[in-house]
Amino acid sequence: MDRKKILAIVGPTGIGKTSLSIRLAKLFDGEIISCDSMQVYKQMNIGTAKVTEREKEGIPHYLLDEQEYDEPYNVMIFQTKCRDAIQTIQNKNKLPILCGGTGLYLKAALYDYEFEEEQEDTEYTAYLHSLSNEQLVELLKQKDEKALEKIHPNNRKRVIRALQIAHSGKNKTQREEEQCHEPLYDIFFLGLDIDRDILHERINKRVDLMFKEGLVKEVEELFSDPQTWGYTSFQGIGYKEFKEYFEHTRTLEEVKDKIKVHSRQYAKRQYTWFKNQMKVHWFDREDEGQIVKSVKEWLYE
């Protein structure tokens, strides 16, 4: 087996990537790196569906509980830590298995993706934050219209980021076109697929289970203070929906329904992203026999 190979398990939220990663790690002597932008935060366990110690079945996991929930985390930090973890696992002559649904994090770690350090123009940033979502989108149309093809107009954070990049001299599209984004490793992208109705049912049941396991208490302990609502960690699905609950404008049942809707929408975006950005080998989630066979053939080819 060539230990420079890397297995990356991708797919939508709620499809069962974690359980499959543990099964494959046991079969192929692997260790697992989480590629989830929310599971890096300590104390945020239920809302992120973080794997438990019992569920790990003794398999070492990396990049879980790395960051305090009140500290910022970004793709550049992840890129460095993930590549370090890959090297650590390879030094042990084991197979690195990356598992998660945060596509940009995965791509940044596995491809020759470079980030430019830049000084933020605080005055311009303050100006952007003063604009409405509609005004931001109109401004981005003027500065970098192509960027809007990859950014949802309601994703205020990403629209502002694209405008900051454009303001720095080169727009987001130009920077991406200048980078060829070639893979740094021999990677097998294993994508999990399932009937959409079944996936939506799984997502809904998972959200129901989160509430039964104590999601409300977890969120209240971390984010009941309005000063915490600006934290990067609070922007994740399963947490941000509680803002209106804390403001007494939304019931817990409405919060639960919102989380389900946002999770299903996120799953759709994940499918689109992975199908457009990477050469993924897609498998029926229920056909583990074929999955194991294909991974084995790739490892020993």
Secondary structure, DSSP 8 states (H G I E B T S, - for coil): --TTEEEEEE--TTS-HHHHHHHHHHHHTEEEEE--TTTTBTT--TTTT---HHHHTT--EESSS-B-TTS---HHHHHHHHHHHHHHHHHTT-EEEEE-S-HHHHHHHHBT---------HHHHHHHHTS-HHHHHHHHHHHHGGGGGTS-TT-HHHHHHHHHHHHTTS-HHHHHHH----BSSEEEEEEEE--HHHHHHHHHHHHHHHHHHTHHHHHHHHH-SGGGTTSGGGGSTTTGGGHHHHTTSS-HHHHHHHHHHHHHHHHHHHHHHHHHHS--EEEETT-HHHHHHHHHHHHT-
